[in-house]
C-alpha cells in the first residue's frame, strides 16, 4: 500500500495524552493545519490500522475525540470518520437566525 494524505482532527480533553499524540504525529512528520488539526502521509489501512496504531501510542479515555479525513481508494471519494469519540453540539448552534415568516406591516 502506498502512503496517502490524511487529516486528523483531535480533542483529547483537558487531561488528555497530548504528549503521546504529539510524539506519534512528529514520528509521522505531520504538519500543523490550525488548532487541533494535522495533515500527514499515512501508509496503512484507514481507519482500521490507524485506530489500532493510535490506541497503542495515545492513552484513550471517554473524552478522547479523533476524527480522520481520507480518500477511500475503492471509490475515490473523500470520507470522514470518528475513530474515537463522536459528535457534540457545535459551538455555533443557534447563531443563525431562523427564517421566520417575514411579513410586511402595512399601516
C-alpha positions in Angstrom: 0.0 0.0 0.0 1.3 3.4 -0.9 1.2 6.4 1.5 -1.7 8.7 1.2 -2.7 12.0 2.6 -4.9 12.1 5.7 -6.1 14.8 8.0 -6.6 14.2 11.7 -8.7 16.5 14.0 -8.3 15.8 17.7 -9.7 16.9 21.0 -8.3 15.0 23.9 -9.9 17.0 26.7 -8.0 19.0 29.4 -6.1 16.0 30.8 -5.6 14.2 27.5 -2.4 12.5 26.4 -1.3 15.2 24.1 2.3 14.2 24.6 1.6 10.7 23.3 -0.3 12.1 20.3 2.4 14.7 19.5 5.1 12.0 19.6 3.1 10.0 17.1 2.4 13.0 14.9 6.1 14.0 14.9 7.2 10.5 14.1 4.8 10.6 11.0 6.2 14.1 10.0 2.7 15.6 10.4 2.2 19.3 9.6 0.0 21.6 11.6 -3.2 22.9 10.0 -4.7 25.1 12.7 -5.9 24.3 16.2 -6.0 20.6 16.7 -5.7 19.6 13.0 -2.8 17.9 11.3 -2.1 16.5 7.9 0.3 13.7 7.1 1.2 10.9 4.8 0.0 7.6 6.1 0.9 4.1 4.8 -1.7 1.8 6.2 -5.4 1.0 6.2 -7.6 3.9 7.2 -9.4 3.8 9.6 -8.7 0.3 10.9 -4.9 0.3 11.2 -4.8 3.9 12.1 -7.1 3.4 15.0 -5.1 0.4 16.3 -1.8 2.4 15.9 -3.1 5.4 17.7 -4.6 3.3 20.5 -1.1 1.9 21.2 0.5 5.4 21.1 -2.1 7.5 22.9 -3.9 7.0 26.2 -7.5 6.9 25.1 -10.3 7.8 27.5 -14.0 8.7 27.3 -13.2 12.3 26.4 -10.9 11.5 23.5 -12.2 12.5 20.1 -10.2 11.9 17.0 -11.6 12.4 13.5 -9.9 11.3 10.3 -10.5 12.6 6.8 -9.2 10.4 4.0 -9.8 9.4 0.4 -11.3 5.9 0.0 -9.2 4.1 -2.6 -12.0 1.8 -3.8 -14.5 4.7 -4.6 -12.0 7.6 -4.9 -14.4 9.5 -2.6 -13.4 11.7 0.4 -14.6 10.2 3.7 -14.5 11.3 7.3 -15.0 9.2 10.5 -14.6 9.5 14.2 -12.2 6.7 15.1 -12.5 7.7 18.8 -15.5 9.5 20.3 -18.3 11.2 18.4 -20.0 14.4 17.6 -21.1 17.0 20.1 -23.3 20.0 19.8 -21.4 22.6 17.7 -20.3 25.8 19.3 -22.2 27.8 16.6 -25.5 26.0 17.1 -28.2 28.7 17.4 -26.3 31.6 16.0 -28.1 31.7 12.6 -31.5 33.3 12.7 -34.3 31.1 11.7 -36.2 32.4 8.7 -39.5 33.1 10.5 -42.4 34.0 8.3 -41.4 37.5 7.3 -44.4 39.8 6.8 -44.6 43.4 5.9 -46.5 45.6 8.3 -49.0 47.8 6.5 -50.4 50.9 8.1 
